Every structure is written in C-alpha cells, then in structure tokens.
C-alpha cells in the first residue's frame, strides 16, 4: 500500500516537472518569435504575410518541442 502511494506521488511530481518544462519552452518560443518579428519589421526584410508565416512556423516548432518533453 505504501509503495503504491509513493510511486503515484513520484509519478505526479515527474508529470508536474514535464508540464513546467513544456510551459517554459512555449514561453521562450513566444518571446523568440516576437523578437524575430520585431527585428524583421525594423529591417523591412520581408512582406507582412511572410513574417506571419515565419512567426507561425516558429511557434509551431516550439509547441512540438513542448509535446516531445511532455509525452
């Protein structure tokens, strides 16, 4: 009984750490994509639609990285 409770507690702790790591990755991705878009806008390198696509792709990659951490 005690062993089952301990293993459940350790699983919950591990799961919480995975969720936290996933959130951190997503937050860093958001900040990075904002920064990239602002730089691109300042230097006027691409059209607005291309900037949107780049930002969307960057965020999607961050989401996938977070999924890989969690699952």
C-alpha positions in Angstrom: 0.0 0.0 0.0 2.7 2.4 1.0 4.8 1.5 -2.1 1.8 2.3 -4.4 1.3 5.6 -2.8 5.0 6.5 -3.1 5.1 5.6 -6.8 1.9 7.6 -7.5 3.5 10.6 -5.8 6.7 10.3 -7.7 4.7 10.0 -11.0 2.7 13.1 -10.2 5.9 15.0 -9.4 7.5 13.9 -12.6 4.4 14.8 -14.6 4.4 18.3 -13.0 8.0 18.8 -13.9 7.3 17.8 -17.5 4.4 20.2 -17.7 6.5 23.0 -16.2 9.3 22.3 -18.7 6.8 22.4 -21.6 5.4 25.7 -20.4 8.9 27.1 -20.2 9.7 26.0 -23.8 6.5 27.5 -25.1 7.1 30.8 -23.3 10.6 31.0 -24.6 9.3 30.3 -28.1 6.8 33.1 -27.9 9.4 35.6 -26.8 11.7 34.5 -29.5 9.1 34.7 -32.2 8.1 38.2 -31.1 11.8 39.3 -31.1 12.3 37.8 -34.6 9.2 39.5 -35.9 10.2 42.9 -34.5 13.7 42.6 -36.0 12.3 41.7 -39.3 9.8 44.6 -39.2 12.6 47.0 -38.2 14.9 45.9 -41.1 11.9 45.5 -43.5 13.3 42.3 -44.9 10.1 40.5 -45.8 6.4 41.1 -46.5 3.9 41.1 -43.7 2.5 37.8 -44.8 6.0 36.2 -44.9 6.6 37.5 -41.4 3.4 36.0 -40.2 4.3 32.6 -41.7 7.7 32.7 -40.1 6.3 33.5 -36.7 3.6 30.8 -37.1 6.2 28.2 -38.0 8.5 29.2 -35.1 5.6 28.9 -32.6 4.6 25.5 -34.1 8.1 24.2 -33.7 8.0 25.3 -30.0 4.7 23.6 -29.5 6.1 20.4 -30.9 9.2 20.6 -28.7 6.9 21.1 -25.7 4.9 18.0 -26.7 8.1 16.0 -27.1 9.0 16.9 -23.5 5.6 16.0 -22.1 4.9 12.8 -23.9 
